[in-house]
Amino acid sequence: MKRQEITNAINTSIQCGNFKPLIEILLEVANEPEPKPEPTTAVTTSADDVARTLCECLKITSDNKIMAIKVVRCLTGAGLKEAKDLIEKYMVL
């Protein structure tokens, strides 16, 4: 799945308040093999911002933490440890 598709789904879901399409895309991402981080030339959104937004909007818990880590890595190119630490920092306990 392309980074732009996920970004568009997040933006659309937040604007419309309908998270069902976003959740379906995130579940699809969670079932894909671990992506290799793409080199980025310009990052418009930090990994911290993505992790915080995901956790706040989707109420990330330990049940869906792996999916959230994959999304943060895919959108930002963050490493596994960085993405995991950020999700754990913001996830709902």
N, C-alpha and C positions, 0 to 999 in steps of 0.2 A: 504494500500500500504506500502510496506517495505521501510525503510529508505535507504537501499542500492540501491534499484531500482531508487529512486529519485536522489540519489547522482550520480549514473552511468549515468542517463539521462542528468543531468546538465553537467557532465564532457564531455560526448559525444557531446552534443549540442555546448558547448564552443569550442571544438576542431574542429568540422565540420562546425560550423557557421550556422547550420540548427536548428532553434529553434522550428519548428512545433511539433516534437514528445514531446519535453519538455513541451510545452504549453498544449498539450493534457493531459499529465500526471498531470500537475499542476491543470488543470480544474477538472480532476478526483478526485484529493486530495481535492479540494475546495468543492466538493459535498459530501465528506465523513463526517461522524459525527466527531466532535472535538476529536482528539486523546488525550489519556492520555500520558503525557510525560513518556518515558521509562527511567528507571535509566541508567545512563551511567557510565562506569568505566574509560574510557579514551576518552576524546574529542580531536579529531584531528583538528577540525575546530571550531572556536569560532562563537557564534551567531552573533557577529558583522561582521565577515567576510562573513558569509552566507547572511545576510541581505544586506550588501553593494554589493555583487556580484549579487544577484537577482535584486536589484534596478538598477544597472548599465546595466546589460545584457538584462533584460526584460522591462526596462523603466516602473517600477512600478509607478502607479498613484493612485489616490483615488478610481478609478473604480475597480482596482484589488488588493487593499491593503489587504483585508481579506484573499484572497488566499495566498498572500505572507507571511502573519503572520502565517497561518497554516503550510506552508512549513518550515519556520524558526523553529517553535515549534517542528515539526516532526523530522527535521534533527538534532536539537541540544538539545532538551529537555528543552528549555527555557520556562519560564512562559509566560502567556498571556501579561502581562504588559511589560515585557522586550522585547518580540518579537515586540509588537506594537510600542514601543518607538524607537526601532532600525529601523523598516521599515519607520516610519515617519521621522526619522533622514536622511535617504538616498533616499527616494522616490522623483520622478520627480514632481515638482509643476506645 
